């Protein structure tokens, strides 16, 4: 399995990280930095799309996407990034998020443009769909869908069941497969209910769990406020200077910070891997640009807010580098326990349960959307085969080593990111056309721009 880990390091340190940031910068420059210029529209768009008369509302799609984005990335991902890349990894997570916001905008818009309506009236879309219909290549659409099933529908989902189980065994001495079974059964019930049940569940759970997590971490920051300036300085300094071993902390190079920050930044907000476009494609909105703005907001929330708070909690409490501290989610539990005692470990478990579970069922939905593209109207048997394999692997993942889980994620998601960002480059005109159309309608005095779809797509 060393080959998997070496391949992951090579891909992210030498190829994927640079390609991802380059495409984000390209889109930002060509579109005039919409992540900053149109930030004021977010509140209006959220208010307008809280509910939908029929189907999935824009807000419900946002909440589900955020539930899928926050997940373990904001807890386990941050802990792993800092442990392996040092505090400087947090800086590169921020850069990935700021450039990733416009990438998410593009993915969301393309998901809306090249989506298809299925038999229950809901929509499916995402990278494999805009590769097939936008780039007009059925073969590459199938290849893309295959790697999304492996990288997102299975590998990223592994991390959720692994981390939920490890969080539970961090407070109760129990075989991790037991909580893994409970999570798998619950995921089965939600998934069988379809996208409407998934979005209804997430739109209720995600805002509450995010708010609760933010409040607790703010308490940690306030109680350690005297250390806060030094922590900020350490983040910026170690992003550009090698960090020597100090105290219990292991030394880190600038490349360690870059590799971990970009990879874990992507994992936390999904910018670049295209899966936000899969969920946002299901939203029923007047204009694709509106959902694009909501997609950008989701990336901002997950990394700039949630991940930053997690990083501050870890660095302020001093658990990173402590030889007695755990790894992954258990490191986050150690940080919360240092302030709140044993209840802090339980708090992290419940946060991980909610974050990870919403991510898990979102990942299953992403996998299913790609199964549909490959098999078209003959999808039912392959869909059940995929579900059975996924549920079995969720249990296997509870017994897997965390480093190996990350290795599989980095390799297969790296392939997914590469395919997706290259597709975004070639489909730039479509994204720009949608943004221009929205802006022109605003200039003409239309308070609620409406996009006139000129073509329907079918599998």
C-alpha positions, 0 to 999 in steps of 0.5 A, spaced: 500 500 500 506 504 500 505 505 492 498 508 493 501 513 498 507 515 494 502 516 488 498 521 492 504 525 494 506 525 487 500 527 484 498 533 489 505 536 490 507 536 483 500 536 478 494 537 481 495 542 486 498 547 481 492 545 476 487 547 481 490 553 483 491 555 476 484 554 473 481 558 479 486 564 478 484 563 470 476 563 472 477 569 477 481 573 472 476 572 466 470 573 470 472 579 474 473 575 481 465 574 482 467 571 488 468 578 491 464 582 486 457 579 487 458 577 494 452 582 496 447 578 492 448 572 496 443 574 502 438 576 496 439 569 493 438 565 499 432 569 501 429 568 494 430 560 494 428 558 501 423 554 498 421 551 491 413 551 489 415 544 486 422 540 487 428 542 490 429 549 492 436 552 491 437 553 499 435 545 500 441 544 495 445 549 498 444 546 505 445 539 502 451 541 498 454 544 504 453 538 509 456 534 503 462 539 503 463 540 511 463 533 513 470 530 515 474 535 511 472 541 516 474 536 522 479 530 520 481 534 514 484 540 518 487 535 523 491 531 518 493 538 514 496 541 520 499 534 523 502 533 516 503 540 513 504 544 519 500 551 521 502 553 514 497 548 511 491 553 513 494 558 509 494 554 503 487 552 505 484 559 505 487 560 498 484 554 495 477 556 498 478 563 495 480 561 488 475 555 489 469 559 490 469 561 483 471 554 481 464 552 485 461 557 481 463 554 474 461 547 476 454 549 479 452 553 473 455 547 468 451 542 473 444 547 471 446 547 464 447 540 462 442 537 467 437 531 465 430 530 468 429 523 470 422 519 471 420 522 478 421 529 476 427 531 479 434 532 476 441 529 475 447 533 473 455 534 474 461 533 471 460 527 467 454 530 464 457 536 462 463 532 459 458 528 455 453 534 453 458 540 453 464 537 450 460 532 446 463 525 448 459 520 451 466 516 452 469 521 456 462 522 460 462 514 462 470 515 464 468 521 468 462 517 471 466 511 473 472 515 477 466 519 480 463 512 483 470 510 485 473 517 488 467 520 491 461 515 491 466 510 495 473 513 497 470 519 500 464 516 503 469 511 506 472 517 510 465 518 513 464 511 516 471 511 518 471 517 522 464 517 525 466 510 528 473 512 530 469 518 534 465 514 537 470 509 540 474 515 542 469 516 548 466 508 548 471 502 548 467 499 542 469 495 536 468 501 531 464 496 526 458 497 531 457 504 530 459 503 522 453 498 522 448 503 525 450 509 520 450 504 514 443 502 516 441 509 517 444 511 510 440 506 507 434 509 509 435 516 507 438 514 500 432 509 498 428 515 500 431 519 494 433 526 493 427 530 496 428 526 502 436 527 502 435 535 501 429 535 506 433 532 512 440 536 510 436 543 510 434 542 517 440 539 520 446 542 517 444 549 519 443 547 526 449 543 527 454 548 523 451 553 528 452 549 534 459 547 532 461 555 531 459 557 538 463 552 541 469 553 537 468 561 539 468 559 546 475 556 545 478 562 541 475 567 546 478 563 552 485 563 549 484 570 545 491 572 548 495 566 544 490 568 537 495 573 534 501 568 535 497 563 532 495 567 526 503 569 525 505 562 525 500 560 520 502 565 515 510 564 517 510 557 516 506 557 509 513 560 506 518 558 511 520 551 513 518 549 520 523 546 524 521 541 530 519 545 536 517 542 542 512 536 540 511 538 533 514 535 527 518 539 522 515 541 516 517 544 509 513 549 505 512 543 500 508 539 506 504 545 507 502 547 500 501 539 499 496 538 505 493 545 505 491 544 497 489 537 498 485 538 504 482 545 502 479 541 496 477 535 501 473 540 505 469 544 500 469 540 494 472 546 489 475 543 483 472 535 484 465 538 481 461 534 486 457 540 488 455 541 481 452 534 482 447 536 488 446 543 485 444 541 479 437 538 482 435 545 484 429 548 481 431 556 480 430 561 475 437 562 473 443 558 473 447 564 476 443 564 482 445 557 484 452 559 482 452 564 487 449 559 492 455 554 491 460 560 492 457 561 499 457 554 500 465 554 499 466 560 503 462 557 509 466 550 509 473 552 509 473 560 510 469 559 516 468 552 519 475 549 517 478 556 520 475 555 526 477 548 527 484 550 525 484 555 531 481 550 536 487 545 534 493 550 534 490 554 540 489 548 545 496 546 543 494 538 542 498 538 535 505 535 536 503 532 543 505 525 543 499 523 547 494 526 542 490 522 537 490 522 530 484 525 525 478 526 529 481 523 535 486 529 535 480 534 535 476 530 540 483 532 544 482 539 543 475 540 545 477 535 551 482 540 554 477 545 554 470 542 556 473 535 559 470 529 557 463 532 554 468 535 549 469 528 546 462 527 546 460 534 543 466 532 537 462 525 536 455 528 535 458 534 530 462 528 527 456 524 526 452 529 523 457 532 519 459 525 517 452 522 516 450 528 511 456 527 507 455 520 507 448 520 504 450 526 499 456 521 497 451 516 495 447 520 491 453 523 487 455 515 486 448 514 484 447 520 479 454 517 475 451 510 475 445 513 472 449 516 466 453 510 465 447 505 464 441 510 462 435 507 462 438 500 465 440 503 471 436 499 476 440 493 477 447 496 477 444 501 482 443 496 487 449 493 486 453 499 487 449 500 493 450 493 496 458 494 495 458 501 498 454 499 504 459 493 505 465 497 504 462 502 509 463 497 514 470 495 511 472 502 512 471 502 519 477 497 520 482 501 515 488 505 517 486 513 517 493 514 512 491 509 507 484 511 507 487 518 505 491 515 500 485 512 496 482 519 497 487 523 494 489 518 488 482 517 485 479 524 487 486 527 484 484 523 477 477 526 478 480 533 479 484 533 473 478 531 469 474 536 472 478 542 471 480 541 464 473 540 462 472 547 466 477 550 462 474 548 455 467 550 458 469 557 460 465 560 455 458 557 457 460 559 464 461 566 462 455 566 458 451 565 464 454 570 468 453 575 462 446 574 461 445 575 469 449 581 469 445 584 463 438 583 466 440 586 472 443 592 468 436 592 464 432 593 471 430 586 472 430 584 479 429 577 478 433 575 472 430 568 468 434 564 464 431 561 458 433 554 457 434 553 449 435 545 449 433 539 454 438 533 455 436 526 455 440 520 457 
